[in-house]
Amino acid sequence: MNHGNRCRQQGFTLVEVLIALALGGVVMAAVLISFRGQHATYIAQDHTVEMQQNIRVAMDMVSRDIRSAGFPGPGQAQQGLGFSVSNSTSRLVFSRVGDDGQVECIMYDQYDSASAQVPVLGRVRSNVAWSAGDCNLASLHAGKRPLAENIEEAEFLYLLTDGTATTEPDANDLDNIRAVVVSLLARAGQPDPRFNPGGNDIEYISAGGTVWSRDDNVRRRLLTQTIHGRNLGL
């Protein structure tokens, strides 16, 4: 027998195979851990971008409208234009003269959409809602449309000429409003089990002192901005 040929035809020993499998397993485990970490980072960044887009769109629109509250139009008297009683801390109602020269009412309201239980910030603009120097809430509610989805909470804090602030101005406060502090709480569209895995209470505090407490796995972002009206108190 040719023992030299037999030696040259021998393969790996069982020990060598086991060592190779162990090393391969370590490498694959490291790759998997790295991939899972990068995937978790991607999800977190995606949720953050989603929240930022929604809350910025909402805040930019609210800011632009509040600055025009009470606008009388070129060469016209203010004719009682400005804020109306909203009867809710999460609702903002005011009137102005629009681009077409007609008096219009604007309403922002936070609610859950009818088609899906998604919290949205809605916006309404209506000419027919204006009547006898005030905005008609019933007419405005009939025409509300979503402006930004996943806006879970909204609060409007009104700053008055005497330095006080209120989230529920009455009829006597309306002419004294000079600015509005807007607090919006946005949430991600999907939960992330890696966020707040212990289910601890996370508190988000609005400008008016309202505490919104959450204990789930959904990321949120609170944005607060003070907006001064350009046409108030004229």
Secondary structure as UniProt FT lines:
FT   HELIX           3..8
FT   HELIX           14..67
FT   TURN            68..70
FT   TURN            74..75
FT   TURN            79..80
FT   TURN            89..90
FT   STRAND          91..97
FT   TURN            99..100
FT   STRAND          103..112
FT   STRAND          119..126
FT   TURN            128..129
FT   STRAND          130..131
FT   TURN            132..133
FT   STRAND          134..135
FT   HELIX           137..142
FT   STRAND          145..149
FT   STRAND          151..160
FT   TURN            161..162
FT   STRAND          165..166
FT   TURN            171..173
FT   HELIX           174..176
FT   STRAND          177..187
FT   TURN            193..194
FT   TURN            197..198
FT   STRAND          202..205
FT   TURN            207..208
FT   STRAND          211..214
FT   STRAND          220..228
FT   TURN            232..233
//
